[in-house]
Amino acid sequence: MYSISNIFVIHNINTQLKKKRRFKIGTYSIVKKADRLAISVKGHMDTPTAEKFVKEYQQEVGKIIPSQYILDVDGNELSVVTADMQESLKSCFKLYQSTGFKKVILHINKSNAILSMQVKRIASAAGLQNFSIVS
C-alpha cells in the first residue's frame, strides 16, 4: 500500500524525468574568423555532445596560433547548466584557459540571470582568466 509520502516521491521523480525530456539537445558551431575563433552554443548540452565539441575544438585550435586570436563564445541561447553538466563546463573553461587565447569573451543573454551566475561561478572555479562576460 502506498503512503502519501511515497506517492509524493513517485510524483516528484516522474516530474523530474518529464522535465529532463523537455530539454532540447544542444547544438554548437565553431568558426574561424579573421582575428577570432567564434563558438556558438545553444540549448542543453549533454555529455556526448560536450565530448564531440571538445574534439572539434581541439582540431580547430590546432589550425591556429591561439595567442593571436580572441575566443568569442556566444551562449545567448544556452540553457541553464544542469548539475550533471557543470563539471563538463568547468573542464571546457580550463581548456579555454590552457589554450592561451589573447582574450575570452562569453556572451550570455542578460535575461538569463541564473545562467550568468552559473557561468561566472564556474569560470572562477576553473581559474579562467582574461575573460569577460557580455550581456
Wavefront OBJ file of the C-alpha trace (Angstrom):
o trace
v 0.000 0.000 0.000
v 1.309 3.467 -0.871
v 1.528 6.198 1.700
v 1.115 9.886 0.888
v 4.884 10.401 1.143
v 5.573 7.517 -1.287
v 3.121 8.955 -3.792
v 4.743 12.379 -3.413
v 8.221 10.909 -4.076
v 6.985 8.987 -7.120
v 5.276 12.136 -8.440
v 8.474 14.173 -7.986
v 10.590 11.565 -9.780
v 8.129 11.413 -12.686
v 8.004 15.209 -12.886
v 11.807 15.440 -12.957
v 12.030 12.808 -15.701
v 9.478 14.689 -17.801
v 11.399 17.936 -17.321
v 14.642 16.270 -18.420
v 12.966 15.026 -21.582
v 11.841 18.575 -22.429
v 15.419 19.733 -22.879
v 16.340 20.177 -26.487
v 19.764 18.641 -27.018
v 22.288 21.378 -27.529
v 23.995 22.356 -30.726
v 27.200 24.232 -31.361
v 29.298 25.660 -34.148
v 32.964 26.621 -34.313
v 34.039 29.100 -36.994
v 37.463 30.679 -37.528
v 37.210 34.357 -38.419
v 39.897 36.980 -39.106
v 41.021 37.608 -35.534
v 38.815 35.272 -33.526
v 37.575 31.767 -33.076
v 33.791 32.126 -32.832
v 31.859 29.474 -30.948
v 28.082 29.411 -30.708
v 26.313 27.103 -28.242
v 22.558 26.643 -27.979
v 20.173 24.608 -25.864
v 21.081 21.985 -23.269
v 24.397 20.241 -23.749
v 24.567 16.555 -22.902
v 27.726 14.507 -22.309
v 28.097 13.037 -25.841
v 27.629 16.484 -27.415
v 30.130 18.027 -24.984
v 32.699 15.326 -25.793
v 32.205 15.860 -29.539
v 32.572 19.621 -29.009
v 35.911 19.205 -27.184
v 37.320 17.052 -30.003
v 36.251 19.528 -32.675
v 37.506 22.464 -30.580
v 40.946 20.848 -30.283
v 41.057 20.228 -34.043
v 40.181 23.849 -34.825
v 42.626 25.259 -32.266
v 45.342 23.089 -33.803
v 44.963 25.068 -37.036
v 45.694 28.483 -35.474
v 48.079 30.262 -33.106
v 45.689 30.920 -30.179
v 47.743 33.769 -28.708
v 46.907 35.760 -31.849
v 43.159 35.161 -31.546
v 40.215 36.073 -29.339
v 37.925 33.243 -28.297
v 34.396 34.589 -28.769
v 31.727 32.311 -27.254
v 28.081 33.119 -27.964
v 25.978 31.494 -25.246
v 22.932 33.735 -25.670
v 20.748 30.713 -26.454
v 22.380 28.325 -23.993
v 20.102 26.728 -21.400
v 20.788 26.793 -17.676
v 23.556 24.303 -16.893
v 22.226 21.212 -15.141
v 24.098 19.797 -12.161
v 25.373 16.841 -14.175
v 26.958 19.133 -16.790
v 28.612 21.705 -14.511
v 31.831 19.691 -14.299
v 31.940 19.450 -18.107
v 31.558 23.223 -18.402
v 34.313 23.694 -15.841
v 36.553 21.399 -17.913
v 35.784 23.448 -21.036
v 36.739 26.644 -19.216
v 40.008 25.034 -18.083
v 40.606 24.022 -21.690
v 39.972 27.602 -22.856
v 42.462 28.868 -20.249
v 45.152 26.348 -21.180
v 44.802 27.104 -24.893
v 46.218 30.608 -24.435
v 43.879 32.903 -26.337
v 44.509 36.673 -26.155
v 41.116 37.046 -24.548
v 37.975 35.007 -23.937
v 34.607 36.729 -24.403
v 31.447 34.989 -23.224
v 28.102 36.345 -24.457
v 25.236 35.476 -22.103
v 21.651 36.687 -22.506
v 21.076 39.281 -19.771
v 17.554 37.969 -19.192
v 19.040 34.640 -18.077
v 20.386 35.693 -14.665
v 20.727 32.111 -13.405
v 22.934 31.095 -16.325
v 25.018 34.244 -15.950
v 25.640 33.495 -12.263
v 26.456 29.861 -13.054
v 28.933 30.836 -15.757
v 30.685 33.381 -13.512
v 30.952 30.888 -10.646
v 32.166 28.001 -12.812
v 34.638 30.204 -14.733
v 36.094 31.417 -11.441
v 36.330 27.861 -10.084
v 38.077 26.790 -13.304
v 40.636 29.584 -12.988
v 39.599 31.184 -16.272
v 41.456 34.483 -16.516
v 41.464 37.233 -19.105
v 37.790 36.752 -19.831
v 34.726 38.940 -19.851
v 31.022 38.279 -19.853
v 28.999 40.425 -22.233
v 25.221 40.692 -21.927
l 1 2 3 4 5 6 7 8 9 10 11 12 13 14 15 16 17 18 19 20 21 22 23 24 25 26 27 28 29 30 31 32 33 34 35 36 37 38 39 40 41 42 43 44 45 46 47 48 49 50 51 52 53 54 55 56 57 58 59 60 61 62 63 64 65 66 67 68 69 70 71 72 73 74 75 76 77 78 79 80 81 82 83 84 85 86 87 88 89 90 91 92 93 94 95 96 97 98 99 100 101 102 103 104 105 106 107 108 109 110 111 112 113 114 115 116 117 118 119 120 121 122 123 124 125 126 127 128 129 130 131 132 133 134 135
